[in-house]
Amino acid sequence: MVFFDILEGGLGIPVVLLLVEGGTDAIQDVSASLAQGIPVVVCAGTGRAADILTYAYNHTTTTHDKERIMSDIHQDKLARKIYSAYKANMKPGKEREELENLKNKVIRCCEREDLITIFYLSKHEDLDLAILSVLLKVETNSSRERQLKLALTWDRADIAQEEIFREDVIWRPGSLEEFLTQALVENKVDFVKLLLNNGIIMQEYLTVGRLEHLYNSIPKHNYLYMILNTFTKSEHITLEMVGDFLRSMLDRYEDDIFNKEKEPTKKRFRHTNTSHSQFSKMASSVSTIKASLSRRNQFDGDTTDAEEEPNCFKRPYKQLLIWAVLMNRFQLAHLFWELGEEPITSALVCTALCMQMETKVPKYLSVIRGDFHNMKNEFESLAIRVLDECHNTDPDKAIMLVERRSPTWSDLTCLQVAASARDQFYTFPSPTIPGRFRDYFGIIDRLDFLNLILALCAFIIRWNYLYDAKIIYCVNTVVFYVRLLKLYTANRVLGPKIYMINRMLVELAMFIMVLMVFLLAYGVASQGLLYRQRERNWLILKDILYFPYWQLYGEIFLEEIETDDQCYSDLATAMNGTDISPHHHCRTYHWLVPILLAFYLLIGNILLLNLLIAIFR
């Protein structure tokens, strides 16, 4: 790679020459570039100069003395190729001289094997890969750090692994840390994995200053910057501000800084008939299960036994996990979740953060809100999968694991975190008074509240209106039995079915909104045609909704669109033989009503109901 130093007249920018087709001037440019140490990428198959250089390069061999030579036979073929490509541009009488000069120039170009790369378009390879490879292959005036910076800019961790992180390369301590910071800021997950796998110790890397730098590197137009700026009222973000922000979303939060003086206020969980060794075995089992759920490299993990250095974190992956979730970077968050401790609790904390962030992101950023919603579901699924594996291995210890207080997450239990995130776990009392109020009213959902109100109303009026109270109790019974469906969610087979029913009810509500348009259109029109005039009462609204609704299920009510002879007879008797007024209230047949009914049933029964079936599928 050539980085022209400023003293040599360059700007320190890597340069590469890309040859596509080309005339004799292109061969001259290639020769001049190679003379200056500039690498060349030749696109084979594009014609003329590119194909000529490809042929010459492929038929030039290296001797034991490291000399590049071409046989006489191939030189003759090369000359014929050059003459065939450029004979029209050669001066009359000087063809042999020009041909010899071009041939010698091409052969001299092929002597710089280290600077030439042949790129074959027919192999469907990436051109940027070829360009980066040839830049990294050339080491003139270039350090490994500058090569890594170029590979990081191009986001090609695979090439960096092959060309830069070789076994014979020893990196000086601390030389890779700034590259890891850049990879984190630019969300280049593959480079983060590569750097962690090549010597970076996360507990030494992540200092308070670096974590604050990550938060202050958020662009001002980013949603997270706007949220933090609104919360902190400051443009510069400190970890204390981030801690206050996290405590507003979680019941508890501790930053785990080594040299930060804290009062010993943490309560240790007291458990019955459970020794510390049992929990150690459970933690080991969970780590094994987590490794089996996803393929992972053997990076350095969080540890609390390391030397306590100032301004470092006991659990750096916890801090990076929180940062990645707030930044809406699921792949990074998933990586740090794999490398951190306590997968079940950590995943549930991520769901709580995602739920809170979904509500804090402005509504016009619907895509980002959807990303947080999907991320919440992903981490919830990860927590459930790990817990299922633990349950399959040892059900008793799995229950203990769920009830255990997490030292990583401020002595919270899995159930407490799940309750705050409204995850598919059984609810559990929150450790704070506001949290307990929230959990209490969160457990009592709309159906429970309706059930309590109905029971209370029936109990109050039963002393004076016994039958009316009985009616309310009957409705109360229906609500009670429907509420029992929640118990099925704990079953492995029935639980998903209940979830599917909930999703289908949402779609059904949307379908009813569409159906009501056609139902009201037919109901109002039919009643208006059947009755010339009616008294104002609520029966009109009942007829508008009642008959069209049941007609969808096959109860056509054809007699209700015919003339009401009994009404006419009663009206004639009341009139004592005089002419009946045209403004009477009797139902009268109208020829347009059956036609409207036919179109209504056609749309409702065939079109809309089939649409509903398609939605459910």
C-alpha positions in Angstrom: 0.0 0.0 0.0 1.4 3.4 -0.8 0.8 6.2 1.6 2.6 9.2 0.1 4.1 11.2 3.0 3.7 14.9 3.0 7.4 15.4 2.8 7.5 13.3 -0.4 4.8 15.4 -2.0 1.8 13.1 -1.1 -1.2 13.6 1.1 -0.9 10.3 3.0 -3.8 8.8 1.0 -3.7 5.2 -0.3 -3.8 5.1 -4.1 -4.6 2.2 -6.4 -4.9 2.1 -10.2 -7.9 0.2 -11.6 -7.5 -0.9 -15.3 -10.6 -1.6 -17.3 -10.0 -2.2 -21.0 -7.8 0.7 -22.2 -5.5 1.7 -25.0 -1.8 2.2 -25.3 -2.0 5.2 -22.9 -3.4 2.8 -20.3 -0.3 0.6 -20.5 1.8 3.7 -20.1 -0.2 4.6 -17.0 0.2 1.2 -15.5 4.0 1.3 -16.1 4.3 4.7 -14.5 2.1 3.7 -11.5 4.1 0.5 -10.9 7.4 2.6 -11.1 6.1 4.8 -8.3 5.0 1.8 -6.2 1.3 2.3 -6.8 -0.6 -1.1 -6.9 -2.7 -2.0 -10.0 -5.9 -4.0 -10.2 -6.5 -5.4 -13.7 -10.1 -6.3 -14.7 -9.6 -9.3 -16.9 -12.1 -9.9 -19.7 -12.8 -6.2 -20.4 -10.6 -6.1 -23.5 -7.4 -4.6 -25.0 -4.9 -3.4 -22.4 -6.6 -5.3 -19.5 -6.6 -8.6 -21.4 -3.0 -8.1 -22.7 -1.7 -7.5 -19.1 -3.7 -10.4 -17.8 -2.1 -12.8 -20.4 1.4 -11.4 -19.8 1.0 -11.7 -16.0 -0.4 -15.3 -16.1 2.5 -16.4 -18.4 5.3 -14.8 -16.5 7.1 -17.1 -14.2 9.5 -16.6 -11.2 12.9 -18.2 -11.3 14.9 -19.4 -8.2 16.7 -16.0 -8.3 13.4 -14.3 -7.9 13.5 -13.0 -11.4 10.4 -12.7 -13.5 10.7 -14.0 -17.1 8.5 -14.9 -20.0 9.3 -17.6 -22.6 9.9 -16.7 -26.2 6.7 -18.6 -27.3 4.5 -16.5 -25.0 6.4 -13.3 -26.0 5.4 -14.0 -29.6 1.8 -14.6 -28.7 1.8 -11.4 -26.6 3.2 -9.4 -29.5 0.4 -10.7 -31.8 -2.2 -9.7 -29.1 -0.8 -6.2 -28.9 -0.6 -5.8 -32.7 -4.2 -7.1 -33.1 -5.5 -4.6 -30.5 -3.5 -1.5 -31.5 -2.6 -1.9 -35.2 -5.0 0.8 -36.2 -3.2 3.3 -33.9 0.3 2.5 -35.0 2.2 4.9 -37.4 2.9 3.5 -40.8 6.4 2.2 -41.1 7.0 2.2 -37.4 4.7 -0.7 -36.5 7.6 -3.0 -35.5 9.3 -0.4 -33.3 6.1 0.6 -31.5 5.1 -3.1 -31.1 8.5 -3.9 -29.5 8.3 -0.9 -27.1 4.7 -1.9 -26.0 5.7 -5.6 -25.5 8.8 -4.7 -23.4 6.7 -2.3 -21.4 4.1 -4.9 -20.6 6.8 -7.5 -19.7 8.5 -4.9 -17.4 5.1 -4.3 -15.7 4.7 -8.0 -15.0 8.0 -8.0 -13.1 6.2 -6.2 -10.2 4.2 -9.3 -9.2 3.6 -7.9 -5.7 1.9 -4.8 -7.0 -0.5 -6.4 -9.6 -3.8 -8.2 -8.9 -5.9 -9.8 -11.6 -9.7 -9.5 -11.0 -11.9 -11.8 -13.0 -15.4 -10.4 -13.6 -16.6 -13.9 -14.6 -16.0 -15.3 -11.1 -18.6 -13.0 -9.5 -16.1 -11.7 -6.9 -16.3 -8.4 -5.2 -14.2 -5.7 -6.8 -13.7 -3.8 -3.6 -12.3 -7.0 -2.1 -9.7 -7.1 -4.9 -8.8 -3.5 -4.4 -8.4 -3.8 -0.7 -6.4 -7.0 -1.0 -3.8 -5.4 -3.3 -3.6 -2.3 -1.0 -2.9 -4.5 2.0 -0.5 -6.7 0.1 1.8 -3.8 -0.5 3.7 -2.8 2.7 5.9 0.0 1.4 5.9 3.0 3.8 2.9 1.6 5.6 2.4 0.4 9.2 0.1 -2.3 10.3 -2.0 0.3 12.1 -2.6 2.2 8.9 -3.5 -0.9 7.0 -6.0 -1.9 9.7 -7.5 1.6 9.6 -8.0 1.2 5.8 -9.6 -2.3 6.3 -11.8 -0.9 9.0 -12.9 1.9 6.8 -13.9 -0.6 4.1 -15.5 -2.8 6.7 -13.7 -6.0 5.5 -12.9 -7.9 8.6 -12.3 -11.1 6.5 -9.4 -9.4 4.6 -8.0 -8.0 7.8 -8.0 -11.5 9.3 -6.1 -12.9 6.3 -3.7 -10.0 5.6 -3.1 -8.1 8.8 -3.8 -10.4 11.8 -1.3 -13.1 10.9 0.4 -15.4 13.3 3.8 -13.7 12.7 2.4 -10.2 13.7 2.8 -9.0 17.3 0.8 -6.0 18.2 2.1 -3.6 20.9 -0.1 -3.3 24.0 -2.9 -0.8 23.6 -2.4 -0.4 19.8 -5.8 -1.9 19.0 -8.0 -0.1 21.5 -8.7 3.0 19.3 -9.7 0.6 16.4 -12.2 -1.1 18.7 -13.7 2.3 19.7 -14.1 3.1 16.0 -15.7 -0.2 15.3 -18.1 0.2 18.1 -19.1 3.7 17.1 -19.5 2.7 13.4 -21.4 -0.5 14.4 -19.0 -2.9 12.7 -19.8 -6.1 14.5 -17.4 -8.3 12.6 -14.4 -6.1 13.4 -15.5 -6.0 17.1 -15.3 -9.8 17.1 -12.0 -9.8 15.3 -10.4 -7.3 17.7 -11.7 -9.1 20.8 -10.2 -12.3 19.4 -6.8 -10.7 18.9 -5.7 -9.6 22.3 -8.0 -6.9 23.6 -9.0 -7.4 27.3 -12.3 -5.8 27.7 -12.0 -5.1 31.4 -8.8 -3.1 30.7 -10.2 -1.4 27.5 -13.5 -0.1 28.8 -12.8 2.9 31.1 -15.2 5.5 32.2 -13.8 7.9 29.7 -14.2 5.5 26.8 -17.8 4.7 27.8 -18.6 8.4 28.0 -17.0 8.9 24.6 -19.3 6.3 23.2 -22.4 8.1 24.6 -21.1 11.5 23.4 -20.3 10.1 19.9 -24.1 9.9 19.3 -25.0 12.2 16.3 -27.2 15.1 17.3 -29.8 14.1 14.8 -30.1 10.6 16.4 -33.2 9.8 18.5 -31.1 8.7 21.5 -29.3 12.1 21.6 -32.7 13.9 21.6 -34.0 11.6 24.4 -30.9 12.0 26.6 -30.7 15.7 25.9 -34.3 16.1 27.0 -33.7 14.1 30.1 -30.4 15.5 31.2 -30.8 19.1 29.9 -27.1 18.9 28.9 -25.3 18.5 25.6 -22.4 16.6 27.3 -23.4 13.3 28.7 -21.8 11.8 31.8 -22.2 8.3 33.3 -24.0 9.8 36.2 -26.6 11.2 33.8 -26.8 7.8 32.0 -27.3 6.1 35.4 -30.2 8.4 36.3 -31.7 7.7 32.9 -31.4 4.0 33.3 -32.9 4.2 36.9 -35.9 5.9 35.4 -36.5 2.9 33.2 -35.4 0.1 35.5 -36.2 -0.4 39.2 -32.5 -0.4 40.1 -29.2 0.2 38.3 -25.5 0.2 39.4 -22.6 1.2 37.2 -20.1 -1.2 38.8 -17.2 1.2 38.7 -14.2 -0.3 40.6 -12.9 2.8 42.4 -16.3 4.3 43.1 -17.1 4.5 46.8 -20.5 3.0 47.6 -22.2 2.3 50.8 -22.8 -1.4 51.5 -26.6 -1.2 51.0 -27.0 -4.3 48.9 -29.1 -7.0 50.4 -28.1 -10.6 49.8 -30.7 -13.0 48.9 -31.4 -15.6 51.6 -32.4 -19.0 50.2 -33.4 -22.1 52.0 -31.5 -25.4 51.6 -29.4 -23.9 48.8 -25.6 -23.6 49.1 -23.3 -21.3 47.3 -21.8 -24.3 45.4 -25.3 -25.2 44.0 -25.6 -21.7 42.5 -22.1 -22.0 41.1 -23.1 -25.2 39.4 -26.2 -23.6 38.1 -24.2 -20.6 36.7 -21.8 -23.1 35.0 -24.8 -25.0 33.5 -26.3 -21.8 32.2 -23.0 -20.7 30.6 -22.9 -24.1 28.8 -26.4 -23.8 27.6 -25.9 -20.3 26.4 -22.9 -21.4 24.4 -25.0 -24.2 22.8 -27.7 -21.8 21.7 -25.4 -19.7 19.5 -22.0 -20.1 17.9 -19.4 -17.9 19.7 -15.7 -17.4 19.8 -13.7 -17.8 23.0 -13.4 -14.2 23.9 -12.5 -13.0 27.4 -15.6 -12.8 29.6 -16.7 -10.6 32.4 -15.0 -11.4 35.7 -15.0 -9.9 39.1 -11.7 -11.4 40.2 -9.5 -9.2 38.1 -7.3 -6.5 39.5 -9.4 -3.5 40.5 -8.0 -0.7 38.2 -9.3 2.9 38.6 -12.1 4.0 36.3 -12.8 0.5 35.0 -15.8 -1.6 35.3 -16.3 -4.9 37.0 -18.6 -6.1 34.2 -17.7 -4.2 31.0 -19.9 -6.3 28.8 -22.9 -5.2 30.9 -22.2 -1.6 30.1 -21.7 -2.3 26.4 -24.8 -4.3 26.3 -26.8 -1.4 27.7 -25.2 1.0 25.3 -25.9 -1.3 22.3 -29.5 -1.7 23.3 -30.1 2.0 23.7 -28.4 2.6 20.3 -30.8 0.0 18.7 -28.0 -2.2 17.6 -29.2 -5.8 18.0 -26.2 -7.6 16.6 -23.8 -5.8 18.9 -26.2 -6.3 21.8 -26.5 -10.0 21.0 -22.7 -10.3 20.9 -22.3 -8.6 24.3 -25.1 -10.7 25.7 -23.2 -13.8 24.7 -20.0 -12.6 26.3 -21.5 -11.3 29.5 -22.9 -13.0 32.6 -26.3 -14.2 33.6 -28.0 -14.7 30.2 -31.6 -15.0 31.5 -31.5 -11.8 33.6 -29.5 -9.9 31.1 -31.9 -10.8 28.3 -34.9 -9.7 30.4 -33.2 -6.4 31.3 -32.8 -5.8 27.5 -36.5 -6.4 27.0 -37.3 -3.9 29.8 -35.0 -1.3 28.1 -36.5 -2.0 24.7 -40.1 -1.6 26.0 -39.2 1.7 27.6 -37.3 3.0 24.6 -40.2 2.1 22.3 -42.4 4.5 24.3 -39.8 7.2 24.5 -39.0 7.3 20.7 -41.2 9.8 18.9 -44.1 8.3 17.1 -43.0 9.7 13.7 -39.9 7.4 14.0 -42.1 4.3 13.4 -39.3 2.2 12.0 -37.1 2.7 15.1 -40.0 2.0 17.4 -40.6 -1.2 15.4 -37.0 -2.2 15.8 -37.1 -1.8 19.5 -40.3 -3.9 19.6 -38.7 -6.6 17.5 -35.5 -6.5 19.7 -37.7 -6.9 22.8 -39.2 -10.0 21.3 -35.8 -11.4 20.3 -34.3 -11.1 23.8 -37.5 -12.4 25.4 -37.2 -15.4 23.1 -33.5 -15.9 24.1 -34.4 -15.8 27.8 -37.2 -18.3 27.4 -35.0 -20.6 25.3 -32.2 -20.6 27.9 -34.7 -21.1 30.7 -36.3 -24.0 28.8 -32.9 -25.6 28.4 -32.2 -25.2 32.1 -35.6 -26.7 32.9 -35.0 -29.7 30.7 -31.7 -30.2 32.4 -32.8 -29.7 36.0 -36.3 -28.3 36.8 -35.6 -27.7 40.5 -32.5 -25.7 39.8 -34.1 -23.8 37.0 -36.8 -22.5 39.5 -34.0 -21.6 41.9 -32.3 -19.7 39.1 -35.3 -17.7 38.3 -35.8 -16.7 41.9 -32.1 -16.0 42.6 -31.2 -12.4 43.0 -28.7 -11.2 40.4 -25.5 -9.5 41.6 -24.9 -8.3 38.1 -28.3 -6.5 38.0 -28.6 -4.9 41.4 -30.0 -8.0 43.2 -33.1 -8.1 41.0 -34.6 -11.5 40.2 -35.6 -12.7 36.7 -39.3 -12.4 37.7 -39.0 -8.9 38.9 -37.3 -7.8 35.7 -39.9 -9.7 33.6 -42.7 -8.0 35.5 -41.4 -4.5 34.7 -41.0 -5.5 31.1 -44.3 -7.2 30.9 -42.7 -10.3 29.5 -44.2 -13.8 29.2 -43.1 -14.7 32.7 -45.1 -14.9 35.9 -45.2 -11.6 37.6 -43.3 -11.0 40.8 -43.3 -8.1 43.3 -41.0 -5.3 42.3 -38.4 -4.1 44.8 -39.5 -0.5 44.9 -42.7 1.1 46.0 -43.5 2.8 42.6 -42.6 -0.5 41.0 -45.0 -2.4 43.2 -47.8 0.0 42.4 -47.1 -0.5 38.7 -46.9 -4.3 39.0 -50.1 -4.4 41.0 -52.1 -2.4 38.5 -50.3 -4.2 35.7 -51.5 -7.6 36.9 -55.1 -6.4 37.1 -55.8 -6.0 33.4 -58.9 -4.8 31.8 -60.8 -8.1 32.1 -60.0 -8.5 35.8 -61.0 -4.9 36.4 -64.3 -5.5 34.6 -64.9 -8.7 36.5 -64.4 -6.9 39.8 -66.7 -4.0 38.9 -69.5 -6.4 37.7 -69.2 -8.5 40.9 -69.3 -5.3 43.1 -72.4 -3.9 41.2 -74.2 -7.2 41.5 -73.5 -7.5 45.2 -74.8 -3.9 45.8 -78.1 -4.2 43.9 -78.9 -7.8 44.8 -80.8 -6.7 48.0 -83.4 -4.7 46.1 -83.2 -6.1 42.5 -82.5 -9.7 42.8 -83.2 -10.7 39.2 -81.1 -7.8 37.8 -78.3 -8.8 40.0 -78.6 -12.4 38.7 -78.2 -11.1 35.1 -75.0 -9.2 36.1 -73.7 -12.3 37.9 -74.3 -14.3 34.7 -72.2 -11.8 32.7 -69.6 -11.9 35.4 -69.4 -15.7 35.1 -68.7 -15.4 31.4 -65.9 -12.9 32.0 -64.5 -15.1 34.8 -64.3 -18.2 32.5 -62.7 -16.2 29.7 -60.1 -14.9 32.2 -59.2 -18.5 33.0 -57.5 -18.7 29.6 -54.5 -16.9 31.1 -53.8 -20.2 33.0 -53.3 -21.9 29.7 -50.3 -19.6 28.8 -48.2 -21.7 31.2 -48.7 -24.8 29.0 -46.2 -25.5 26.3 -48.9 -26.6 23.8 -51.8 -24.3 24.7 -49.7 -21.2 25.4 -48.9 -20.5 21.8 -52.5 -21.1 20.8 -53.7 -18.4 23.3 -51.1 -16.0 21.9 -52.4 -16.8 18.4 -56.0 -16.1 19.5 -54.9 -12.7 20.9 -53.3 -11.8 17.6 -56.3 -12.9 15.7 -58.6 -10.8 17.8 -56.7 -7.7 16.8 -57.1 -8.7 13.1 -60.8 -9.4 13.8 -61.3 -5.9 15.2 -59.9 -4.4 12.0 -62.2 -6.7 10.0 -65.3 -5.6 11.9 -64.5 -1.9 11.3 -64.5 -2.7 7.5 -67.7 -4.8 7.9 -69.6 -2.1 9.7 -69.3 0.2 6.6 -71.3 -2.3 4.5 -73.6 -3.3 7.3 -74.7 0.2 8.1 -75.0 1.1 4.4 -77.4 -1.8 3.8 -79.2 -1.5 7.2 -80.0 2.2 6.8 -81.0 2.0 3.1 -83.2 -1.1 3.6 -85.1 0.4 6.6 -85.5 3.7 4.8 -87.1 1.9 1.8 -89.3 -0.5 3.9 -90.8 2.3 6.0 -92.2 5.5 4.6 -92.3 7.0 8.1 -91.5 5.7 11.6 -91.8 7.0 15.1 -88.6 8.1 16.7 -87.4 5.3 19.1 -84.5 3.0 19.6 -86.1 0.2 17.7 -85.0 1.8 14.5 -81.3 1.5 15.5 -82.0 -2.1 16.5 -83.5 -3.0 13.1 -80.6 -1.3 11.3 -78.0 -3.5 13.1 -79.9 -6.6 14.1 -81.2 -7.9 10.8 -78.1 -7.3 8.6 -75.8 -8.9 11.3 -77.7 -12.1 11.5 -78.3 -12.2 7.7 -74.5 -12.7 7.4 -74.9 -16.1 9.2 -77.7 -17.3 6.9 -80.8 -16.1 8.8 -82.1 -14.1 5.8 -85.4 -12.8 7.4 -87.2 -12.7 4.0 -90.5 -12.2 5.8 -89.1 -9.0 7.3 -88.7 -7.4 3.9 -92.3 -8.2 2.8 -95.4 -6.0 3.4 -96.7 -6.2 6.9 -100.4 -7.2 6.2 -101.3 -7.4 9.8 -100.2 -3.8 10.3 -102.3 -2.7 7.3 -105.3 -4.6 8.6 -105.1 -3.0 12.0 -104.6 0.4 10.4 -107.6 -0.1 8.1 -109.8 -1.1 11.1 -108.6 2.0 13.0 -109.5 4.2 10.0 -113.1 2.9 9.8 -113.0 2.3 6.0 -111.5 5.6 5.1 -108.4 5.9 2.8 -105.1 5.0 4.6 -102.8 7.9 4.8 -99.6 7.6 2.7 -97.6 8.6 5.7 -98.4 5.5 7.7 -95.9 3.5 9.8 -96.4 0.0 8.3 -93.7 -2.0 6.6 -94.1 -2.0 2.9 -92.3 -4.1 0.3 -89.9 -2.4 -2.0 -88.4 -4.0 -5.0 -84.9 -2.5 -4.4 -84.5 -4.1 -0.9 -83.9 -7.7 -2.2 -81.4 -6.4 -4.7 -79.5 -4.5 -1.9 -79.7 -7.7 0.2 -78.2 -9.8 -2.6 -75.2 -7.4 -3.0 -74.7 -7.1 0.7 -74.6 -10.9 1.2 -72.3 -11.2 -1.8 -69.8 -8.8 -0.4 -70.2 -9.8 3.3 -70.3 -13.6 2.9 -68.0 -14.2 0.0 -65.6 -11.3 -0.2 -65.1 -10.1 3.4 -65.3 -13.5 5.2 -62.8 -15.0 2.8 -60.6 -12.0 3.4 -60.8 -12.7 7.1 -59.9 -16.3 6.5 -56.9 -15.2 4.4 -55.7 -12.9 7.2 -55.9 -15.6 9.8 -53.9 -17.9 7.6 
